[in-house]
Amino acid sequence: MQVAIVGKGNVGKALAPNIAAVGHSVVYGVREPQDPKYASDDGIPLKTVREAVSNADIIILAINWAAVDNVLAECGDMAGKVLIDCINPYDFRNNLAPLVLADQSAAKIIAGKTAAKVVKAFNQVGAAVMADARNRKSRPLQFIASDDEDAKKSIIKLANDIGFDARDGGSLDYARELEGMARLWIAQAFWRGMAPTTGWLLVAD
Ligand SMILES: NC(=O)c1ccc[n+]([C@@H]2O[C@H](COP(=O)([O-])OP(=O)(O)OC[C@H]3O[C@@H](n4cnc5c(N)ncnc54)[C@H](OP(=O)(O)O)[C@@H]3O)[C@@H](O)[C@H]2O)c1
């Protein structure tokens, strides 16, 4: 599949090489592909957001919440494409105060602004876990939520391929719980001494 990762920050850089390593064609979509600040040795091409998205089957939004409207405008028409939302809409400078109402989620709000099939995924653990999920003894849990069953299945497969224990997280209504999992994870990692390499695990013994 053709995968466009919009944003080359912590999450973009963690996911891109892993998705490329399992056989997908991956590009980054960034504001200024010529800007030397985006240079790295991962071998993944840099395109403008519009170029990257126009050729993609799957788009991964690895950007901050405040950038959503600008980035969606830059992406253009995404009808028929799968859009993965990794965003955790919390204020990092204010005790992780929610930036959306309690009965909303970043994913639901984004779904109301695009014709793409929105999938909530890759938000529940830190970038360090996404970077090396395949090399771990235990596969870190990752719930995948979407209102589109086919899109959800394809991202469950992708998440499994890159090393997660990927589970069906239900409809996009559950995105707010998945965002809440991230809030808890971030608070533990920032303030409670939990290693940022910690993943979630389900056990049933
Ligand atoms: N960090 C984590 O461990 C983690 C884990 C799970 C989920 N998340 C979520 O994932 C998202 C990304 O986190 P991150 O840590 O990767 O953030 P980051 O390192 O700050 O990277 C954000 C990226 O967004 C890009 N961006 C901002 N505005 C843009 C625009 N208008 N057009 C194109 N690109 C734009 C930035 O590009 P410029 O350099 O051009 O500004 C940057 O590459 C956040 O919503 C976060 O809540 C993060």
The ligand as an SDF file (V2000), in Angstrom:
LIG
                    3D

 48 52  0  0  0  0  0  0  0  0999 V2000
    5.1880   11.7900   20.9120 N   0  0  0  0  0  0  0  0  0  0  0  0
    4.5550   10.6720   21.2430 C   0  0  0  0  0  0  0  0  0  0  0  0
    5.1380    9.7810   21.8980 O   0  0  0  0  0  0  0  0  0  0  0  0
    3.1220   10.4520   20.8160 C   0  0  0  0  0  0  0  0  0  0  0  0
    2.5350    9.1900   20.9990 C   0  0  0  0  0  0  0  0  0  0  0  0
    1.2190    8.9790   20.5560 C   0  0  0  0  0  0  0  0  0  0  0  0
    0.5170    9.9910   19.9470 C   0  0  0  0  0  0  0  0  0  0  0  0
    1.1110   11.2200   19.8000 N   0  0  0  0  0  0  0  0  0  0  0  0
    0.3400   12.2650   19.1270 C   0  0  0  0  0  0  0  0  0  0  0  0
    0.8570   12.2990   17.8110 O   0  0  0  0  0  0  0  0  0  0  0  0
    0.8810   13.6350   17.3200 C   0  0  0  0  0  0  0  0  0  0  0  0
    2.3120   13.9710   16.8900 C   0  0  0  0  0  0  0  0  0  0  0  0
    3.1590   13.9090   18.0330 O   0  0  0  0  0  0  0  0  0  0  0  0
    4.7250   14.1350   17.8790 P   0  0  0  0  0  0  0  0  0  0  0  0
    5.3120   13.9060   19.2130 O   0  0  0  0  0  0  0  0  0  0  0  0
    5.2320   13.3910   16.6930 O   0  0  0  0  0  0  0  0  0  0  0  0
    4.7460   15.7020   17.5900 O   0  0  0  0  0  0  0  0  0  0  0  0
    5.9680   16.5510   17.0390 P   0  0  0  0  0  0  0  0  0  0  0  0
    7.2480   15.8220   17.2750 O   0  0  0  0  0  0  0  0  0  0  0  0
    5.7980   17.9160   17.6180 O   0  0  0  0  0  0  0  0  0  0  0  0
    5.7120   16.6000   15.4800 O   0  0  0  0  0  0  0  0  0  0  0  0
    4.5870   17.2530   14.9700 C   0  0  0  0  0  0  0  0  0  0  0  0
    4.7490   17.3510   13.4850 C   0  0  0  0  0  0  0  0  0  0  0  0
    3.6000   18.0340   12.9590 O   0  0  0  0  0  0  0  0  0  0  0  0
    4.0430   18.8260   11.9070 C   0  0  0  0  0  0  0  0  0  0  0  0
    3.1200   19.9010   11.5520 N   0  0  0  0  0  0  0  0  0  0  0  0
    2.5860   20.8610   12.3460 C   0  0  0  0  0  0  0  0  0  0  0  0
    1.8210   21.6880   11.6320 N   0  0  0  0  0  0  0  0  0  0  0  0
    1.8750   21.2450   10.3460 C   0  0  0  0  0  0  0  0  0  0  0  0
    1.2890   21.6680    9.1270 C   0  0  0  0  0  0  0  0  0  0  0  0
    0.4540   22.7160    9.0830 N   0  0  0  0  0  0  0  0  0  0  0  0
    1.5740   20.9660    8.0070 N   0  0  0  0  0  0  0  0  0  0  0  0
    2.3890   19.8810    8.0530 C   0  0  0  0  0  0  0  0  0  0  0  0
    2.9690   19.4230    9.1760 N   0  0  0  0  0  0  0  0  0  0  0  0
    2.7150   20.1060   10.3100 C   0  0  0  0  0  0  0  0  0  0  0  0
    5.3570   19.3930   12.4150 C   0  0  0  0  0  0  0  0  0  0  0  0
    6.0850   19.8660   11.3320 O   0  0  0  0  0  0  0  0  0  0  0  0
    7.0100   21.1760   11.4240 P   0  0  0  0  0  0  0  0  0  0  0  0
    8.3360   20.6650   11.8810 O   0  0  0  0  0  0  0  0  0  0  0  0
    6.9980   21.6840   10.0460 O   0  0  0  0  0  0  0  0  0  0  0  0
    6.3830   22.0950   12.4300 O   0  0  0  0  0  0  0  0  0  0  0  0
    5.9770   18.1470   13.0470 C   0  0  0  0  0  0  0  0  0  0  0  0
    6.6790   17.3840   12.1130 O   0  0  0  0  0  0  0  0  0  0  0  0
    0.3620   14.5150   18.4600 C   0  0  0  0  0  0  0  0  0  0  0  0
   -0.9720   14.8450   18.2160 O   0  0  0  0  0  0  0  0  0  0  0  0
    0.4770   13.6550   19.7080 C   0  0  0  0  0  0  0  0  0  0  0  0
   -0.5550   13.9270   20.6280 O   0  0  0  0  0  0  0  0  0  0  0  0
    2.3870   11.4640   20.2170 C   0  0  0  0  0  0  0  0  0  0  0  0
  1  2  1  0
  2  3  2  0
  2  4  1  0
  4  5  1  0
  4 48  2  0
  5  6  2  0
  6  7  1  0
  7  8  2  0
  8  9  1  0
  8 48  1  0
  9 10  1  0
  9 46  1  0
 10 11  1  0
 11 12  1  0
 11 44  1  0
 12 13  1  0
 13 14  1  0
 14 15  2  0
 14 16  1  0
 14 17  1  0
 17 18  1  0
 18 19  2  0
 18 20  1  0
 18 21  1  0
 21 22  1  0
 22 23  1  0
 23 24  1  0
 23 42  1  0
 24 25  1  0
 25 26  1  0
 25 36  1  0
 26 27  1  0
 26 35  1  0
 27 28  2  0
 28 29  1  0
 29 30  1  0
 29 35  2  0
 30 31  1  0
 30 32  2  0
 32 33  1  0
 33 34  2  0
 34 35  1  0
 36 37  1  0
 36 42  1  0
 37 38  1  0
 38 39  2  0
 38 40  1  0
 38 41  1  0
 42 43  1  0
 44 45  1  0
 44 46  1  0
 46 47  1  0
M  CHG  2   8   1  16  -1
M  END
$$$$
